Amino acid sequence: MKPMKIVSLARDVNRPTTKEWIKAVFDDFIELHGDRYYADDKALVGGIATLNGTPVTVIGMEKGHTLQENLKTNFGQVHPEGYRKSARLMKQAEKFNRPIVTFINTAGAFCGATAEERGIGEAIADNLRIMSHLKVPIIAILCGEGGSGGALGLAVANEVWMMEYAMYSILSPEGFASILWKDGSKAAQAAELMKFTCHDLLDQKIVDRVIFEKKKSNEQIASELREQLKVQLDFWMKKSKEEIVSRRLERFNQY
């Protein structure tokens, strides 16, 4: 499949949202709100759920299916308070020894003046620092767009999984083409060069597992995802805290 076709599928407004994946994969989800500094960012959803009876902290970028829903969630572009909310929930997960699962679906962090004023760069950097040394296992799942540092802010994990029709890159093909050729209309040509598909990134060991979607319903994908998460979280929860951290650092130091 052509990379630009993958882009259109990753951006499809009919793709399940993070809340829909959480509802399909986990049980008893309780959403938690606010960063305790400024506000509750609707572009980032997080809270506590159970998986096979085990408490899990789940965090992810939220988009919508309609224009009104996307305006409410800022099209999945997270503000500083969203990253600070996720940092709060991750530190809480460590305190209570809960594994963490993140869902990533964003074109990038919000880049408006208000985000800059409230410290978007610092908020993302703080997430990277915190996630690097959390003593509980983290599994990150790229379920749609994975763009720029906004995506990386939830992707410092022990394992990074990627759905077949998702993408993960430093910026959009349109942005890449605008920088390289000063012509955003060459996005398809840029997409061929960027190597952001699941197969490209699996070959480069940037992602650890591909969740295949072809000829599967969302219910089938969620069921398979649920079973895979059970197995891998059980595997990681048997490791010592020191090994969980060291294995995560080794994963990213290989780059």
N, C-alpha and C positions, 0 to 999 in steps of 0.2 A: 504494500500500500504506500502511495506517495506521502512524503512527510507533511505536505500541506493539507492532505485529506485528514491526517491525524490531528492537525491543528483544529480543523473545523469540527471534528468529533469531540475533541477535548473541550471546546468552547460551546458545544451544543447546549442550548437552554433546557433541553429535556433530559440532560444527564442528571442522575440523582444528586441531590445536595448532600452536604455533610450530615445534616440532621436526619435525612432519609437513610443514609448508610448506617448511622448510629442506631436508628430505630430497627433496621433490618438485621443488624449484626449482634447488638448487645441487648441486655434486659435492664429494666428498672432505671433508665437514665434520669438523672436529676441534674438539670442545668444550673450552673452557678454563674453569678453575674458580677461585673465590675472589677476595676483594677485597684480600688481603694486609694486612688490618687485623683482621678479626674472624671471618668465616665464608664459606662458599659458599651463596648464596641459591638454592634450587631454583626460586623463582618467576621467576628471570631466567636465561635460557640465552644463551650467547654463545660465539663461537669464530671459526675461520677456515675458509672454504670456497673453492671456485673456481666461477666462472661463465664458461663458454666459455674456460676455461684461465686466466682472470684471478683472482688472489687477491682475496678480498673478506672483510671482517669483518662477521659477521652477529650481531645481538643482538635478543632479544625476550622479552616476557613469556610465561611458560609456564603453561598450565592443564592439566587432565586430563579424561578422559571419565568416570571413575568417582569415587565418593566417596573411595576410598583414594588415587587419583592426585591429586585436588584437595587433600586434606589434606597430601600430600607437597609440593605446589607452593603451598600457602597460597592456593588459588583464584586464582592469578595476581596476588595483592597483594604487591608487592615491598617488601622490607625495606631499610633504609639500606645494608646490605652489598651488596644487589643493584645499587643505583644506583652504588655505589662500584666494583663489579666492571665495570659497563658503562663507567664513566669510565676505568678502567684499560685496557680493551680498545680504547676509542676513541682514547686517546692512543697506544697501541701501533700502531693502524692509521695514524695520522698519521705516526708515526716511519718506518714502512715503506711509506708512500704507497699504502695500500690504501683503496679506497672503502668506505663503510659502508652497510649496509641494516638497518633496524630493523623489527621486527614488534610492533605494539601491540595488546594484548588484556588489559585490566585494568579492573575496576570502580573502581580507585583504589589508591594506595599503601597499604600496611598502616598502620592508624591506632591500633594498640594501644600500651599504655604502654611496652613494650620498644622499639618503633620510635622513640618520642619520646625515650626515654633515650639511644638511640644516634644521634640527630640526623637524623631522616628529612627534615625541612625543609631542613636544610643540604645533605644529600646530593642532593636534587632540584635545589636552586638551583645547586649546583656543576655538575651535569650541564648545566643550561641555559647556564651561563657557558662551559663547555668546548665544548659543541656549537656555540655561536654563532661561535666563532673557529677551529674546526678547519679546516686547510688541505687537506682531502680532501672530496670530495663525499659527501653523505648523502641517502639516499632513505628516507623513513619510510612504512610501510604499515600502515594501520588495518585489522586483519583480524577484529575482533570488537568487544568493548566498548572504548571509549576514554574513560575517566572521569577527570576532574579533573587535578590536577597530576601524579598518578601516570602518566598517559598522556603529558602534555606533557614529562615527563622524558626521553622518547626521541623526541620529535617536532620538535625544532628542526633542520629539514632544508632542503636546497635544494629538494626537492620532497616534498610530502605526498600520498600516494595513499590511496584509501579503497575498500574492498570495498563492493559494493552493499548487502549486508545487515549492514553494520557501523554503529556509532554513535560520535559524538564530542561530548562535552558537559562542562560544568563539574561536573555531578553527575548522579546517577540521577534518573529521573522520580519515583520514590518519595520521594527526598530533596527534590526541588524542591517536590513537593506538600506535604510535611510542613512545609517552611519557609513557603511561600506561604499555605496554607490550614489548616495544622496538622492535615492529614488525608492520610496516605500512601495511602489507598485511591483518591484522585483522580489516581493516576499517569497514567492514560490521557489525562485532561484536560490534565495538565501536559505530557505528551509532545507534544501538538498545538502548544503554545506555544514549545517549546524549540528547534525548528529544528536538530535534530542529525543528520538523515539526510544521505546523500551528496549528494543533489540540492540540498538547502538550503545545504550547506557549499560545494559547487562554485559555486553562484550568488554566494556571499559571498567567493569566492576564498580560503577558508580551506584547502580542499584543491585540488590541481591536476589530479587525474585520478581517475576512477571505474573500478574493476575490476568489470565486470558479471558477475553470477553466475546470473541467471535461465536456467533450462533448460540449465545447463552442469554437467558433472561436476567434481569437485575436480581430476581429472587435466587436464581442458581448461583450467581456471582457472590451474593451476600452469604449464602449457605457455605460455599467453599471458603470464603474469607473467614467466616466464623470458625470453621474447623482448623484452618491453617493457623489462625491466631491462638487458638487453644493450645495447639502443639508447641508453637514457638515461645509463647509466654511461659508455659510450663517449663520448657527447656531453660529459659533465662532465669526464671525465679529460683532454680536449683543452684545457680552459680553464686559465688560469694560477691559481696558488694564491691570488693576490690577488683575482681575479675570482670564484672559488668562494666566498670569504668575503664579498665585497661583495654578491654577488647574494643570498646567504642573509640577510644583514642587511637588505637592501632589502625582501626578501619579508616579513619580520616587522615592519619599521618602517612598512609601509603601514597597519597596524592602529592 
